[in-house]
Amino acid sequence: MTPNGSAIRAIREAQKLSIRALSNRTGLNRGYLSRLERGLIRETTAERVEGIAQAMRVPTAAITHKEMKP
């Protein structure tokens, strides 16, 4: 699954949620979340993306790249 790091960061910041708090909610390492937000991790498991979405209370589609179809 392809996460949209800038969307994750924007939603997290809009919710006034720190990376540390998101790490606590998801069980994912803060460094991993930071790399994800900066776009350094281009693919990850669906479970991780779904866990982040659930922790931020948004649909999974809000934090993933959608494929453009002609």
GROMACS elastic network, one bead per residue, 0.5 to 0.9 nm:
[ bonds ]
;  ai    aj funct       b0    kb
    1    42     6  0.83734   500
    1    43     6  0.55173   500
    1    44     6  0.55229   500
    1    45     6  0.58238   500
    1    46     6  0.55532   500
    1    49     6  0.75671   500
    1    64     6  0.74886   500
    1    65     6  0.84580   500
    2    41     6  0.86393   500
    2    42     6  0.58503   500
    2    44     6  0.65255   500
    2    45     6  0.85005   500
    2    46     6  0.86261   500
    2    49     6  0.85065   500
    2    63     6  0.87999   500
    2    64     6  0.56871   500
    2    65     6  0.57657   500
    2    66     6  0.82826   500
    3     6     6  0.89631   500
    3     7     6  0.85351   500
    3     8     6  0.80680   500
    3    36     6  0.74339   500
    3    37     6  0.84953   500
    3    39     6  0.82585   500
    3    41     6  0.80921   500
    3    42     6  0.66876   500
    3    43     6  0.67105   500
    3    44     6  0.72457   500
    3    49     6  0.67760   500
    3    63     6  0.59101   500
    3    65     6  0.59834   500
    4     7     6  0.53839   500
    4     8     6  0.63364   500
    4     9     6  0.88329   500
    4    36     6  0.80718   500
    4    37     6  0.73745   500
    4    39     6  0.74343   500
    4    42     6  0.84272   500
    4    62     6  0.83159   500
    4    63     6  0.51571   500
    4    65     6  0.53649   500
    5     8     6  0.50304   500
    5     9     6  0.62014   500
    5    10     6  0.85551   500
    5    33     6  0.88390   500
    5    34     6  0.87196   500
    5    35     6  0.83313   500
    5    36     6  0.54624   500
    5    38     6  0.58470   500
    5    39     6  0.53993   500
    5    40     6  0.86550   500
    5    41     6  0.85146   500
    5    42     6  0.87756   500
    5    63     6  0.72960   500
    5    64     6  0.81038   500
    6     9     6  0.51213   500
    6    10     6  0.60323   500
    6    11     6  0.85765   500
    6    36     6  0.87959   500
    6    37     6  0.57061   500
    6    38     6  0.69788   500
    6    39     6  0.75723   500
    6    63     6  0.83820   500
    7    10     6  0.50309   500
    7    11     6  0.60661   500
    7    12     6  0.83581   500
    7    37     6  0.79187   500
    7    62     6  0.72015   500
    7    63     6  0.55125   500
    7    64     6  0.79154   500
    8    11     6  0.53652   500
    8    12     6  0.60091   500
    8    13     6  0.85302   500
    8    36     6  0.84544   500
    8    37     6  0.62441   500
    8    52     6  0.83849   500
    8    53     6  0.85120   500
    8    56     6  0.88647   500
    8    62     6  0.81837   500
    8    63     6  0.55885   500
    8    64     6  0.85838   500
    9    12     6  0.50473   500
    9    13     6  0.59837   500
    9    14     6  0.84170   500
    9    19     6  0.89298   500
    9    34     6  0.87942   500
    9    37     6  0.57625   500
    9    38     6  0.85083   500
   10    13     6  0.52415   500
   10    14     6  0.60273   500
   10    15     6  0.85859   500
   11    14     6  0.50193   500
   11    15     6  0.61677   500
   11    16     6  0.85906   500
   11    17     6  0.86050   500
   11    56     6  0.76968   500
   11    58     6  0.87151   500
   11    62     6  0.89259   500
   11    63     6  0.85849   500
   12    15     6  0.51990   500
   12    16     6  0.62850   500
   12    17     6  0.51811   500
   12    18     6  0.70992   500
   12    19     6  0.79506   500
   12    22     6  0.80066   500
   12    56     6  0.70379   500
   13    17     6  0.57938   500
   13    18     6  0.72909   500
   14    17     6  0.75958   500
   15    18     6  0.88496   500
   15    56     6  0.80181   500
   17    20     6  0.81623   500
   17    21     6  0.61769   500
   17    22     6  0.66824   500
   17    56     6  0.85671   500
   18    21     6  0.51016   500
   18    22     6  0.62639   500
   18    23     6  0.84678   500
   19    22     6  0.50122   500
   19    23     6  0.59461   500
   19    24     6  0.85344   500
   19    30     6  0.61132   500
   19    31     6  0.88926   500
   19    33     6  0.71197   500
   19    34     6  0.73892   500
   20    24     6  0.62209   500
   20    25     6  0.87116   500
   20    29     6  0.86276   500
   20    30     6  0.61500   500
   21    24     6  0.50233   500
   21    25     6  0.62444   500
   21    26     6  0.86642   500
   22    25     6  0.50362   500
   22    26     6  0.60794   500
   22    27     6  0.81278   500
   22    28     6  0.80780   500
   22    30     6  0.80519   500
   22    33     6  0.83119   500
   22    52     6  0.76819   500
   22    55     6  0.69657   500
   22    56     6  0.78000   500
   23    26     6  0.52564   500
   23    27     6  0.54034   500
   23    28     6  0.50896   500
   23    29     6  0.58728   500
   23    30     6  0.55506   500
   23    33     6  0.73363   500
   23    52     6  0.89806   500
   24    27     6  0.53896   500
   24    28     6  0.73639   500
   24    29     6  0.85415   500
   24    30     6  0.87914   500
   25    28     6  0.81609   500
   25    51     6  0.86316   500
   25    52     6  0.81864   500
   25    55     6  0.58173   500
   25    56     6  0.87240   500
   26    29     6  0.86225   500
   26    48     6  0.81533   500
   26    51     6  0.60179   500
   26    52     6  0.61352   500
   26    54     6  0.85529   500
   26    55     6  0.63098   500
   27    51     6  0.89730   500
   28    31     6  0.85700   500
   28    32     6  0.68616   500
   28    33     6  0.69299   500
   28    48     6  0.82563   500
   28    52     6  0.88850   500
   29    32     6  0.51822   500
   29    33     6  0.63873   500
   29    34     6  0.87216   500
   30    33     6  0.50835   500
   30    34     6  0.61135   500
   30    35     6  0.86450   500
   31    34     6  0.50217   500
   31    35     6  0.61876   500
   31    36     6  0.85094   500
   32    35     6  0.51913   500
   32    36     6  0.61225   500
   32    37     6  0.86914   500
   32    41     6  0.83296   500
   33    37     6  0.61931   500
   33    38     6  0.86581   500
   34    37     6  0.51571   500
   34    38     6  0.62626   500
   34    39     6  0.87286   500
   34    40     6  0.87158   500
   35    38     6  0.50893   500
   35    39     6  0.62581   500
   35    40     6  0.51196   500
   35    41     6  0.61072   500
   36    39     6  0.52593   500
   36    40     6  0.58364   500
   36    41     6  0.50179   500
   36    42     6  0.74939   500
   37    40     6  0.76125   500
   37    41     6  0.81683   500
   38    41     6  0.78813   500
   39    42     6  0.62098   500
   41    44     6  0.72579   500
   44    47     6  0.84119   500
   44    48     6  0.68786   500
   44    49     6  0.72784   500
   45    48     6  0.53952   500
   45    49     6  0.65834   500
   45    50     6  0.86744   500
   46    49     6  0.51698   500
   46    50     6  0.59640   500
   46    51     6  0.84044   500
   47    50     6  0.51026   500
   47    51     6  0.59805   500
   47    52     6  0.86431   500
   48    52     6  0.62513   500
   48    53     6  0.86150   500
   49    52     6  0.51702   500
   49    53     6  0.61932   500
   49    54     6  0.86094   500
   49    60     6  0.68506   500
   49    63     6  0.76653   500
   49    64     6  0.78785   500
   50    53     6  0.50123   500
   50    54     6  0.60613   500
   50    55     6  0.85077   500
   50    59     6  0.82327   500
   50    60     6  0.57361   500
   51    54     6  0.51112   500
   51    55     6  0.60900   500
   51    56     6  0.86484   500
   51    60     6  0.87890   500
   52    55     6  0.50559   500
   52    56     6  0.62625   500
   52    57     6  0.84099   500
   52    58     6  0.87067   500
   52    60     6  0.82202   500
   52    63     6  0.85720   500
   53    56     6  0.51949   500
   53    57     6  0.58279   500
   53    58     6  0.51782   500
   53    59     6  0.59940   500
   53    60     6  0.52839   500
   53    61     6  0.85843   500
   53    62     6  0.78867   500
   53    63     6  0.70191   500
   54    58     6  0.62646   500
   54    59     6  0.74722   500
   54    60     6  0.78352   500
   55    58     6  0.79888   500
   56    59     6  0.88638   500
   58    61     6  0.82591   500
   58    62     6  0.65653   500
   58    63     6  0.81635   500
   59    62     6  0.54854   500
   59    63     6  0.76176   500
   60    63     6  0.57185   500
   60    64     6  0.66374   500
   61    64     6  0.53146   500
   61    65     6  0.76903   500
   61    66     6  0.76374   500
   62    65     6  0.84104   500
